[in-house]
Structure formats: C-alpha cells, structure tokens
C-alpha cells in the first residue's frame, strides 16, 4: 500500500507544501512567497509576521487537499533552511 505524506519546505524566499507518496511520486505542490518587512531600527534587518506565514501555509495545504480529494495523509514532515 502506497502512503501519502504532507511535506513542508520552509525556505528563505518562499515556502511550499507538497503531497508525496512513499514511492516518491509528487501528487501536488503549492508554493507561496514569504512576506518580509523592513525593520526600521536596523538598516539590514527584516522580519516576518508568524500569523501571516501560518495563514499562507494553511492556505497552501487547503489548496492541495481540495485539488486531491480522498487522499489520506499518513504523516507530516518539514524542512527548513534556517
């Protein structure tokens, strides 16, 4: 039996969510750009708002699940550059 996993890749410039089978077949992927804000206190500093990122991530997951009805997710994993 082939299992399906929900995978998050939390990147510096953008993030993505994907549905991947245990046979390494990508069923679907949804990506979004990470939004950063300039920190006025420091010239080179920027930050993100976790609630905005969370909403984008959940939106990407929702988009994937709507596009792939009936998929049973066996596990979730994440990777990140930082």
WOBELZI-V20428 format. One record per pair of residues at least 12 apart in sequence whose ideal C-beta (glycine too) atoms are under 6 Angstrom apart, sorted by the first residue. I is the first residue (numbers start at 1). J is the second residue. D is the distance in Angstrom with one decimal. If there is no record, write none. Layout:
BEGIN
i->I j->J d->D
i->I j->J d->D
END
This chain:
BEGIN
i->2 j->21 d->4.9
i->2 j->22 d->5.5
i->2 j->23 d->5.6
i->3 j->22 d->4.4
i->3 j->74 d->3.8
i->4 j->19 d->5.7
i->4 j->21 d->5.5
i->4 j->71 d->5.3
i->4 j->73 d->5.7
i->5 j->20 d->5.3
i->5 j->75 d->5.0
i->6 j->73 d->5.0
i->6 j->76 d->4.7
i->7 j->20 d->5.5
i->7 j->77 d->5.5
i->8 j->78 d->4.0
i->9 j->79 d->5.6
i->10 j->80 d->3.8
i->11 j->81 d->5.6
i->12 j->81 d->5.1
i->14 j->31 d->5.5
i->14 j->33 d->4.8
i->14 j->34 d->5.7
i->15 j->34 d->5.8
i->16 j->29 d->5.8
i->16 j->31 d->4.0
i->17 j->30 d->5.3
i->17 j->60 d->4.2
i->17 j->61 d->5.2
i->17 j->64 d->5.8
i->19 j->64 d->5.5
i->19 j->68 d->6.0
i->27 j->68 d->5.8
i->28 j->64 d->5.1
i->28 j->67 d->5.6
i->28 j->68 d->5.5
i->30 j->60 d->3.9
i->30 j->63 d->4.8
i->30 j->64 d->5.2
i->32 j->56 d->4.7
i->32 j->60 d->5.8
i->36 j->48 d->5.4
END
